[in-house]
Amino acid sequence: MLRTALIGVGGMGRGHLANLIQLTKEGDRIKLVAACDVDPERFENKKVDFNLDVGGDDYDFSKFNCYTDMDDMLAKEKLDLVVIALPTYLHCPTTVKCLKLGINVFCEKPMALSVEECDLMINTAKECGKHLMIGQCLRFWGEYAAVKQIIDSGRLGKPHYGYFWRGGDTPKWSFENWLLRRECGGGALHDQHVHDVDTVAYLFGMPKQVTTLGRTVYPSSGYDSVSTQYIYDDGKVVNAQDDWTLNGTGFAMEFRVGFEKGCAVMANGKFNVYDENQKDITPEFNTESAYVTEMKYFADCILKGTKNTINPPEASRDTIRIVAAETKSADNRGKLTDV
Ligand SMILES: NC(=O)c1ccc[n+]([C@@H]2O[C@H](COP(=O)([O-])OP(=O)(O)OC[C@H]3O[C@@H](n4cnc5c(N)ncnc54)[C@H](O)[C@@H]3O)[C@@H](O)[C@H]2O)c1
């Protein structure tokens, strides 16, 4: 059983809190022993604004220890695992600190603000002999994981086309507005679009180059609207777009993938796979919350010593490499940029 603490009980943190409480009740992998947030109101069951439905908002905070000071918690609690759901600029320093204390780390996406920070996180995990995984949750998300299986099985032939979209309302809930400060979160490109960047790399491999158009809509933010073409030697056509300025629309994500012998589409809340005869061959797919599936998977890697083949931290680092190239391209008005 992994004695676990949650660091950061904001929008995403409350989602993890619900899942960690559920996993604690299941009783075979994780025991939530502590949670920490600088804001004491986070432990008062006040409703938190967020763009995703991450589950319950009525928690029994008496079942674990609550702290407003991370160092205080790390000094007092004996921990096997921390789940970090802090603003992105705190991912690297917090991960490194916990690893050096001998604690395994699950850290939310995006891994960090730079490739150098990602390398530091990976090297520290290796030096300390501890496990590290980043919350690139789409690798565990039913529909996206199903497309990965279709590609790997080859049953529809090779993919030649991919289109990925996500976005919606502007995130205005964040701690000290970090999500709309370029140096803290990198805007929609670095924070939200990173999900589709990771998916592109997972499904199609690393692109050779990117060309990105980005638009800063909120002064001081990073790129709030973004569109990227991913360039591959074999000529695949792959594009991903994000826009978090579409206020009033909520949050949405979709994709279309074209194969030699069919296609897979997720749009308007529906997922369908068609073969070359236009027959609907949609496979069964995982409908458990990807946030729960990823946590169980990571816990098993730690407890059973199994290799993390689905979502190793090196892959998350490569995703940040692509994000960095996209940002550079957008800074140069779409210049073709090596990854
Ligand atoms: N996987 C996903 O689908 C997904 C979705 C949304 C957000 N996220 C990620 O989750 C992370 C958090 O995002 P969010 O939207 O929850 O942000 P948020 O601003 O709502 O929450 C951050 C929390 O961290 C707390 N905090 C700040 N500094 C702290 C410190 N030094 N010690 C302890 N607590 C501190 C804040 O008080 C706040 O409660 C980000 O990396 C974000 O990209 C992931």
The ligand as an SDF file (V2000), in Angstrom:
LIG
                    3D

 44 48  0  0  0  0  0  0  0  0999 V2000
   -4.7310   16.1920  -16.7330 N   0  0  0  0  0  0  0  0  0  0  0  0
   -5.6690   17.0860  -16.9580 C   0  0  0  0  0  0  0  0  0  0  0  0
   -6.6360   16.8230  -17.6810 O   0  0  0  0  0  0  0  0  0  0  0  0
   -5.5590   18.4400  -16.3190 C   0  0  0  0  0  0  0  0  0  0  0  0
   -6.6500   19.3040  -16.3530 C   0  0  0  0  0  0  0  0  0  0  0  0
   -6.5000   20.5400  -15.7370 C   0  0  0  0  0  0  0  0  0  0  0  0
   -5.3220   20.9070  -15.1270 C   0  0  0  0  0  0  0  0  0  0  0  0
   -4.2750   20.0440  -15.1610 N   0  0  0  0  0  0  0  0  0  0  0  0
   -2.9770   20.4200  -14.5890 C   0  0  0  0  0  0  0  0  0  0  0  0
   -3.0760   20.3960  -13.1620 O   0  0  0  0  0  0  0  0  0  0  0  0
   -2.1880   21.3720  -12.6050 C   0  0  0  0  0  0  0  0  0  0  0  0
   -2.9650   22.3050  -11.6820 C   0  0  0  0  0  0  0  0  0  0  0  0
   -3.9200   23.0140  -12.4620 O   0  0  0  0  0  0  0  0  0  0  0  0
   -5.2520   23.6090  -11.8000 P   0  0  0  0  0  0  0  0  0  0  0  0
   -6.1400   24.0160  -12.8950 O   0  0  0  0  0  0  0  0  0  0  0  0
   -5.7320   22.6720  -10.7550 O   0  0  0  0  0  0  0  0  0  0  0  0
   -4.6570   24.9250  -11.0920 O   0  0  0  0  0  0  0  0  0  0  0  0
   -5.2830   25.6880   -9.8260 P   0  0  0  0  0  0  0  0  0  0  0  0
   -4.7000   27.0530   -9.8520 O   0  0  0  0  0  0  0  0  0  0  0  0
   -6.7800   25.5380   -9.8210 O   0  0  0  0  0  0  0  0  0  0  0  0
   -4.7430   24.8570   -8.5790 O   0  0  0  0  0  0  0  0  0  0  0  0
   -3.4390   24.9690   -8.0810 C   0  0  0  0  0  0  0  0  0  0  0  0
   -3.4850   24.8230   -6.5690 C   0  0  0  0  0  0  0  0  0  0  0  0
   -2.1350   24.8330   -6.0980 O   0  0  0  0  0  0  0  0  0  0  0  0
   -2.1270   25.5880   -4.8660 C   0  0  0  0  0  0  0  0  0  0  0  0
   -0.7510   26.0280   -4.6240 N   0  0  0  0  0  0  0  0  0  0  0  0
   -0.0570   27.0140   -5.2680 C   0  0  0  0  0  0  0  0  0  0  0  0
    1.2010   27.1030   -4.7760 N   0  0  0  0  0  0  0  0  0  0  0  0
    1.3170   26.1430   -3.8160 C   0  0  0  0  0  0  0  0  0  0  0  0
    2.3770   25.7050   -2.9760 C   0  0  0  0  0  0  0  0  0  0  0  0
    3.6000   26.2780   -3.0240 N   0  0  0  0  0  0  0  0  0  0  0  0
    2.1380   24.6900   -2.1120 N   0  0  0  0  0  0  0  0  0  0  0  0
    0.9190   24.1080   -2.0420 C   0  0  0  0  0  0  0  0  0  0  0  0
   -0.1320   24.4790   -2.8080 N   0  0  0  0  0  0  0  0  0  0  0  0
    0.0670   25.4700   -3.7060 C   0  0  0  0  0  0  0  0  0  0  0  0
   -3.1260   26.6930   -5.1020 C   0  0  0  0  0  0  0  0  0  0  0  0
   -3.5990   27.2610   -3.9010 O   0  0  0  0  0  0  0  0  0  0  0  0
   -4.2240   25.9550   -5.8750 C   0  0  0  0  0  0  0  0  0  0  0  0
   -5.2110   25.4290   -5.0170 O   0  0  0  0  0  0  0  0  0  0  0  0
   -1.5480   22.0870  -13.7960 C   0  0  0  0  0  0  0  0  0  0  0  0
   -0.3170   21.4950  -14.0950 O   0  0  0  0  0  0  0  0  0  0  0  0
   -2.5250   21.8330  -14.9120 C   0  0  0  0  0  0  0  0  0  0  0  0
   -1.9460   21.8910  -16.2130 O   0  0  0  0  0  0  0  0  0  0  0  0
   -4.3810   18.8180  -15.7080 C   0  0  0  0  0  0  0  0  0  0  0  0
  1  2  1  0
  2  3  2  0
  2  4  1  0
  4  5  1  0
  4 44  2  0
  5  6  2  0
  6  7  1  0
  7  8  2  0
  8  9  1  0
  8 44  1  0
  9 10  1  0
  9 42  1  0
 10 11  1  0
 11 12  1  0
 11 40  1  0
 12 13  1  0
 13 14  1  0
 14 15  2  0
 14 16  1  0
 14 17  1  0
 17 18  1  0
 18 19  2  0
 18 20  1  0
 18 21  1  0
 21 22  1  0
 22 23  1  0
 23 24  1  0
 23 38  1  0
 24 25  1  0
 25 26  1  0
 25 36  1  0
 26 27  1  0
 26 35  1  0
 27 28  2  0
 28 29  1  0
 29 30  1  0
 29 35  2  0
 30 31  1  0
 30 32  2  0
 32 33  1  0
 33 34  2  0
 34 35  1  0
 36 37  1  0
 36 38  1  0
 38 39  1  0
 40 41  1  0
 40 42  1  0
 42 43  1  0
M  CHG  2   8   1  16  -1
M  END
$$$$
